[in-house]
Amino acid sequence: MKRIQKTISETADGPGGDVFREIDFGELYREQCRRSSYGSRTSADWDGRAARRRRQVRDSDYNEAFLSRLNLTGVRTALDIGCGTGNLAIPLARRLTKVHALDFSPEMLRQLERERRRAGVGNIAVHRLSWTEAWRGVPRVDLAVCSRALGVEDLRGALEKMTRRARVRCAATIHAGGSYLGRDVLELLGRELTPRPGYIYAVNILYQMGYPATVDFIRSEGGSGYASAEDFVQSVRWRIGELTAKEERRLRACYRGLPKGADGTARTRHDFVWAMLTWETGGA
């Protein structure tokens, strides 16, 4: 795990600052989403990924890195948006008075409930809601976090919604580099994929909102385990959509050559970089 840190300077106050504020970064973000090879995901999509997500996050170096960077000064309560199976909500609940965990996937929330009981944690309130719904019953908290769950169509709307819920500060991670698929798999498929919008859109939108963000980069040197060739093919399909018969044959052949872990699963590894944005809300 390597760490790089820097603070976004308020360069927009210099010459051309007014022009900067007139740029519609929200629309530029939406245009990049439309061009991306990676489509949006429904709650049913994430239901199907819940068991795999729970297995993957238990030993994730990313979780430790995210939590180690959180500033909990003045924080007693938190909201975890896109909480998944509880990889952040549960350790936060051990440190705080109350954690509200929000996700639109019922299966993710069922897995979270199992993990919560296993951990003996009782101070987590669960909310089955999406970004686009009214968050009735979700109170304001001291800290709002969103870990790898800002793949929305309306980024500015999501950042505004998140900021309004936090009395003290917010923290979110967004894609900054690397690929959802390893370079070896991309070369095998022979595809050039257009990425989803990166973190700089959020930095610029937050600045225009009046919240200069501090940015800290998390380089995760992780990987995934696959129990079968079909599991491997389905995982690739889930990320980039339909595959040709030729691509499926190549992936199955690739699977047979992958190294096996101690648990017998085939392993792939790839580097991925996340930008962790933190901004003080001042009781927004």
N, C-alpha and C positions, 0 to 999 in steps of 0.2 A: 504494500500500500504506500503510494507516494503522495505527497501533499504539496500543493502550490496555492498561494493565497495572494490576493490583491484587492484593493478597494477601488471602486469606480469613482473617478474624479468628476467633479461637476463642470465638465468642459462646455456644457451647453450655455453657461453664463457668459462665455466669451463671444467674440464676433460670430455672427450667424446663429446665435442662440434662439432668436425668435423663429428662424426658419426651422430649426430642429424641432421646436415645439409644434410646428404646423404639420410635421410629417405624421401620417396616419400609420403608425407601426402596427396597429390592430389589423388593418386591411392588408398590409404587407405580410403579416403572419398568416392570415386566412388564405392569401394567394399561394404561399409556400405549402400550406396544408393541402390545397387542391392539387398541387404538382407532385406531392409526395407519393412514393411507392407504398407507404404504410398507411392503411386506412384506419378509420376510427373503430372502436370496439364497443359492443353492446354489453349489457349486464350478463346476457346468456353466454357470450364469448368468454367473459371472465369467470363465470361459473365453471366452465369446462377446464379452466386453468388453475382452479383453486388448490386442488391437491398437490399439483406440481409446484405451485408457488410456495406452499407451506413447507415442502421438503427443501426447496432451494434456499429459503431465507434463513433457516435455522443456523447455518454455518457461514452466513454471508459476511465478508469483510466490510461490505458497504454499510451494513447496519451499525457496526461499531464505529465506523468513521463518521457517519451522520450524527449519531448520538454524542460523540466526543466533541463535535463542533457546535452543539446547541448551547446557547447562553440561557441558563435557567434562572438568572438573577431576576428577582421580583416575580417569579412565576410559581403559581400554585395549581393552576388549572390549564388544560390544553385541549385542543381539537386536532385530531389526526384525520385529514381529508384524504380519501382514497386509502383507507387503513389496511385493506387487504386482510391477511390472516393475523395481523397484530404484531408484526415484527418490530414496530416502534411503539405502538400503543401500550403493549404489555410492559416493556422496560420503563416507559415514561410513567405508567401507573404506579410502579414501585417507588418512584421519587416524588410524585406529586399527590395532591389531595384528590383530584378528580380528572379523568380523561374521557373525552367524548370521541368515539370512533365512528367515522362516517364512510359508508361505501354503498354503491348501488348494486353490488352483486350479493344476492342472498347466500350463495354457497361460500363466498369469502367470509361473510359474517358468521356462518355456521362453523367454519374452521376456526375463526377467531374465538368463538365461544368455547370450543374444545381446548384450544391452547390456553385461554384464560383460566379455565378450571384446572388444567394441568399445572399451571404456574401458581395457583392459589391466590389469584388477584381478583378482588371484588369491587374495585372502584372505577370500572369502565362502563359507561353508558353507550349503547349501540344505536346508531341511526341509519336506517336503510333509505338513503337519499342519493340523488345524482347532483351534478353541478347545476343542472338547469332547473331543478325543482326549488320551490320555496322551502327554506330550511326552518320550517316551523318546529318548535320544540328544541332547537339547537341554541343554547345560550351563548352569550359572549364569554370569552375565556381570556386568560392572560397571554397564551401562546397558541398560534395556529400554525400547523405544519402540513406540508403536502409533499410527500416523497414519491417522485417518479409517477405522479398522477395528474399532471397538467396537460395531458394530451387532449385539449378541448378545442372547439371551433372558435369560441369567443374568449381569447386569452385576457383581454382587458377586463371583461366582465367577471371572469373568475378571480383575477387578482384583486379587483375592487371588493368582491364578495368576501374573499378571504381576509382582506385588511379590515373590513368592517367588523369582523367577528373577534379581532384580537385587540385587547387593551394595551398590551406591552410591545409585542413583536411578532413577526412572521418568519418562517423559514421554508424554503421550497427547493427541490432539486429538479433540474431540467437537463436534457441531453446537451452535451458540449462536445463530444467527439467519440470516435469509434463507431462500431456498427452493431445492430441487434443480431447480426449473423457474423461469424468469423470470416476473415478474409479468404480462408481456404474454401469455405462453403460458397462464398460469392464467386470465386474464380471457377469453382466446379460448375456452377449454374451458368456462368458466362453472362451474368446480368449486371447492368449498371443501374443501381437503385438510387432514386432521388430521396434524400433524407427528409425527415420531418423538420420543422423550424427549430432552430437552436435557441439557447438561453438568451442571446443578445436582444431578442425581441422583448423578452420580459424585463430585462434591465432598462431598456429604453422606455417602455410603457410605464414602469414604476417611477422612473425619473420624471416623466411628464405628469404623473399623478402627484408628485411632490414627495416621493419616498426614494432617495438615493440608496441603492442596495450595495451591501458588501458581498463580494463574490469569492467563494472558496471552492477549489476544484478537488473533487474526489476521483482518484484513478482506481478503478476496481479491476483487479486482475483475477477475474472469476471464470466460471464456466458452468456447464450444465451436464447432467447425467441422463442417459436415455436407456430405458429397459429393453427396447427392441428397435428394429429398423423402422417399424411402423410408427413408433413413438417419435423417432427422429424426423421422419418425413412429415408427420402431422405438426410437429413443432415449427418446421420451416414453413409449411403451408399457412400456419396460423399467423406468421409474421408478414408474409409477402403475398398471400393469396394463392390462387390456383397454380398448379404445376403441370407441366407437360409430362407425358409418359416417359420421355427421354430423361427429363430432369429427375423424376422419381427413381428411375433405374440407377442414375449416377449417385443419388443420395443413398440408396440402399447399398451400393458397392462401397461408398465412402464409410458408411456405418461399420461394415465388416472390418475395416482397417483402423478404426478408432481404438485408442488404448482403453483398457478396462480398469475401473476403480476397484477398491477393496470390496464393495458391495455388489460387484459383477456388472454394474452399468457401464455403458460406453461413455467416455468423457470427451467433451470439446471445450476449448478454452479460447477466450478472446478478451482483449483489453477494451474497456469502456470508460469514458470520462463523463462525470456528472458535474454540473455547476450548481453549487449550493448558494442560493441567494437568501440573504437575511436583511430585513428592514424593520426599523423601529416604527411603530404606528402612532405613538403619542396619544393613545386613546381615541383613535380615528372613529 
